[in-house]
Structure formats: C-alpha cells, structure tokens
Amino acid sequence: MDNYFQTLFDVNVSDKIEKKNGLSYVSWSYAWAEIKKRFPDATYTVYENREGWNYHTDGRTCWVKTGMTVNGVEHIEMLPVMDFKNRSIPLESVTSMDVNKAIQRSLTKAAARHGLGLYVYAGEDLPECENQMPDNQEKIPPKSTTAMAQKVPQKAPLSEEMKFLSNELSFIAQEKKTSMESMKATFEVCRKVAVKQKLVPDKKVTEYTLDEIKAALEYMKKSMEGAA
C-alpha cells in the first residue's frame, strides 16, 4: 500500500515558504490546495468549545484547536492566538481576526503533520550545506559603504563529519529524486527515533562522530526501505 505521508512529504514547498518575524511558514491556501489535489476526500475541522466558540480560553489567553483528516487519518493541532510578535494575546484584547489567523496557521501545521512541508518545522540543527562554496574558492565580503562598517563574519568551515553527512544526503536525495530539504528532514526524524532506541547518542548532529553519523544514516536507509 502506498505511503500517503511520503507522498505529501516529497512535495517540494521550498518556493512557497514565506518568512515573517523570524518564522518560516507555508500559506494555508497553498497547503490545502496541494493536499486536495492528491487526496480529494481530505477534510478539516475547527473544534469549538462548550459554548460554541471557535477558540478556547483559560481566562487569561486563548488558543485554537483544529484537525485535518487525510487518507482516513486525523492529526490535531492546537495553536495559541498570537500577535505580530508571536506572543500570546491577552483574552480581553483578542479579536475575531486574530482567531481567524490562528485557525489558518493551525491548519497549516496540521497539514505538516501529514507530511506536507514538515521540513519547514524540522531539522533546524542540521547544517545548511547546499549553498556552501567550494573549499578552493575564496569568499569575498561585500565592500563597506561607510568607514564605520564592519566586515561580514564568515561562517565556520564544515567539519569532515558534516561534509560526509551532506554528501551522503545529497546522493540519497538524487537517488530518490527528492529535494535536499526533504532529505534533511527525513534524516532528522529518523535520527530522533534512533536516539529513542539508543542506536545513536542524544546530542546535536554537529557533535556526532563519523561512526555515529554512519549509524544514523544506516537507520534512516532501513526506515525508508520499511525494514526498521
């Protein structure tokens, strides 16, 4: 039977990612359209409280609760009603527009639980390797426009372990005909499972030894083949 999660996980949303106030997100309309194109029977629910309101409250702040059902599986997401600085809005200041925006954001995250755009929220501790320049090419900082301008700090060079990981993920991504972002997220999800099974240590990927990286990669490959 086809893995519906993998189908949605493999959708490349890179050109649809927007950034606001330091957070990355995919628009609700795009996420819903991509799911309905592949799974026309998909539905979503906005859960009301006992009074019939479309938000929930503890008397101080409030949050929304949504659910999305794809391929017969429902994932539920709860999200605080927040302001433009991503801080919870006091109950007495919440407007219907604030609630509506929270519902849309919550549904987008529920879609991510089904696989669509999941890597937007995962793999944050993985190194950004795709845009690294070759070792033999000198990086030239931009020229200063004023006498007081400071030099742009250079990124620390990748360790041999991280270069190995980047090369392996790039090779697998090409083999599976998927994006590097998708492959990084897959690696991170599998690595966390491997940590729980005590196959690899619980620490940042950048602190892994070469053998630990190989162990995590091996677990990911087995998981992708359905053998783990």
N, C-alpha and C positions, 0 to 999 in steps of 0.2 A: 504494500500500500504506500502511495506517495506520502512524503512527509510535508504536510502543509506549512509547518513552521519554516522549514528550509526554503520552500518556495517564496515565502514572504521575506525571509532573511536575506535572500540573494538579490532582492530588488535594490538597485543602486539608487540611493536617495541623495547622494553627495551634492548634486547640483540643485537640490531643493532645500538644503539646510540653511536656515537663517539664524542670525545671532542677534541677541538683544540683552543688554545689561550683563554681558559675560556668560550668558547661557545659550546653548545651541538647541534648536528645535526645528521640527518639520510642521508645516501648516496642517491644520485639521482637515481642510478640504482636500488637499493632495493625498494625505494618508487614507482617508475614507474612499477616495476615488480609486486608488491603487488596489485596495482590498476588494471593493465591489467588482472591479474588472475581473479579478481572479476567482472571487467567491461571491457570486450574486446573492446567495442566501444569507450573507452576513447581516447581523443586526446589532444595535446598540441600545443600552438602557441608561436613563438618568434616574438614579434612585432617589425617591423623595423621603422625607422624614414622616413621623406620625401625623403631623399637622398638614401634610401635603405640600410642604415647601420643597423646592428643588435644591436646597442646601441644608447642611446640618450644623449645629452650633452647641458649644458648651457654655454659652452665656458670655464668653469673652471674645473669641474669634469664631470663624466658621470654615467649613470645607465642603467639597462636593464629592459625590460618590457615583462613579459610572461603571458600566460593564460593557464589554464588547464580546460578541459570540461569533466565532469563525469556525467553520467546519464542525459545528456541534460543541465546541469548547468555549466556555466563557472565562475571560480574565477580568477581574475587578480592579479598579484603580481609584484611590482616594487622594485628593489634592487640596491643599489649603487655598483659600481665596486670598490672593496676594496683590500688592500694589506694584507700581512700575519698578520698584527697587527690590522686588521679590521678598517682601516682608509681609507677614500676615496682617490683614486689615482688621482693626477692632470692629466688633459686631455693629456698633452704633453708626459706623461710617461706611458699611458695605452697601453698594448699590446693585441694582439688577444687572447692570453692565459688567460689574466686577464678577458676579456669579456666572454670567454667560461666558466670559473669557476663561474662567477657571474650568468650566464644563468642557469647553473645546480643547483646552490643554490636557485635561484629564483623559479625554477620549483618545487623543494622540498618543499618550503614554500607554493607554490600554492596548492600542494598536501595536505599539512596540513590544509589548509582552507576547504578542503573537508572532513577532519576528520582524515586522516592518520597521526599519530604521532603528533597530535595537542598538546598533553600534554607536548611535549618537549619544547613548547614555552609558555605554560600557567601554572598557579598555582604556580608561583615562591614564593609567600608569604605564602604558606601553609607549615606547619611544616613537617619535614621528620620523620614520626612516625614508619615506618615499621621496621627499624633496631634498635629501642630503646631497651635497655636491661631491664629486669625486675627490679623493684624497689629494690628488696631484693638482687640483685646481684651486688657486688662491682666492679666498673670499675678500672682496674689496668693500670696506664700509662706505656708505654714502658720504659725499663731501659735506662738511659743515656749512651751514648758511650764515652762522654768526660766529664771532670769536669765542663766545662762551659755550658753543655747542659741544657736547661730549661725544666721544666715539661710541658707536653702537656696540654693545657687548657681543662677543662671539659665543656661539653655542659650544659646549664642551664636546669634543670628538666622541664618537660612539666607541664603546669598548668592543673587543673582539667577540665577546659573547653576544652583544646586541647586534653586531653586524651579521653574525651567524644566524641569529633568530630572524632578522629582517630578510636575509637571502632565502631562508627556508620558507617563510610565509609567502614571499613573493613567488617562489617556484610553485608552491601548492595552489596559490591563487590563480596562476596561469593555467595550471593543470585542470583546476575545477571550473575555469572560465568565470571567475567571480572577482570582485574588487578587493584591493588590499585592505580597505577599511573593514569590509565584511570578514576577511580572513583574520584580521587582528582581533575583532570582537569574538569570533569563534574560538580563537586561541585563549582569550581571557576567560570566557565562560567555562571552557573545558579545564583550564588551569585551576579555577576555583573549585571545581568538582574534584580534581586530582588532589588538591590540598585537603579537602574534607576526607578523602580516602587515604590520606597520609602517604601519597605517592611522591609528592614534592613538598618542600617546606613552605610555610606561610610567611612570605616576605615579598617585598617588591621584586618585580621581574628584573629590574636593573641590578639587583643584588644576587641574581642566580649565577651559579657556576655553569660551565658548559655542559656538564653531565646532567645537571638539574633541568636545563633548558631542553636537552635531548629527551629527558624523561617526560616532560610536559608535552612536547611535540608528539612523542610516541602515543601518549594517551589521547591526544586530540585526533590523530590519524585513526586510531582504533574506534573512537567515538563516531567519527564521520563514516566509517565503514559499518557501523552498527554492531561492532564486536565488543565494545566496552560495556 
